[in-house]
Amino acid sequence: AAAACVPPLYAVDLAGEGEGDGDGDVGCGGVIGRREAFSRGGAAAAAAAFSAAFAFVPAPSAEAKESAAPPATPESVAAAFGAVRYQLESAETDGVPRLQYLVETENYPEIMEFTKLYDGAFRKGKMKPARKFLTDGKAKEDAQMLSNAVTFDLIGINKSSRPGQESREGAMKYLEELKADVNKFLDLEGTVSFD
C-alpha cells in the first residue's frame, strides 16, 4: 500500500488560495490553504515550534532592566521632569491644558478620545522615564502610586464624558485630581540623588 501523502508545512498557502480541485486533496508537493493546514495539525506544529524557539531565551535580569536607565545627571533629570511639567503647563494645543479646554467646552467625544490616547503618551511616555531617575525607595513607590492615580483620573474623566453620563462637574473633579497628582509627582524631582 502506498503511504499517505501529507504536504509539508512549508507548502501552506497563507493567503488561503490553495491549488487543486477544491476537495482539499492537492497531492504530494501541492499547496494547501491555511484552513486546510490548520485542520491537518499545522496549528499544533506551529505552536510547538514557536514555544520551542522561546524556551531557551532567558528572561532579562533585573540588573539588565535597571542598566537601561540613562545616567542621572542634573540635566537629564531636569529634562525628564521638564517633559512632565510641560504636559501640565503647556499651551492649549497640548497636554493637560488641552484636556481642560475640552472639559470647559464640554466636547465629550473629543474628551473620550483624548483620555484614551493620553494615558500612553503621558503616563508611559513622560512619567515613566522621569520615574526611572528616582533613587529613594519611598519616592519610587510614591511615583508609581501617582502614576497609577493619573490613569484612574483619566478613567474618571472618560467616564464623565460617556454618552448618557456627561458631567462637566465630574470631569472637572477628576481633572483637578489629575493636576494635583502630577504636581505631587513633580515634587519628587527634589529627591533625586546624584551620588
Secondary structure, 3 states (H helix, E strand, C coil): CCCCCCCCHHHEECCCCCCCCCCCCCCCCCCEEHHHHHHCCHHHHHHHHHHHHHHCCCCCCHHHHHHCCCCCCHHHHHHHHHHHHHHHHCCCCCHHHHHHHHHHCCCHHHHHHHHHHHHHHHHHHHHHHHHCCCCCHHHHHHHHHHHHHHHHHHHHHHHCCCCCCCCHHHHHHHHHHHHHHHHHHHHHHHHCCCC
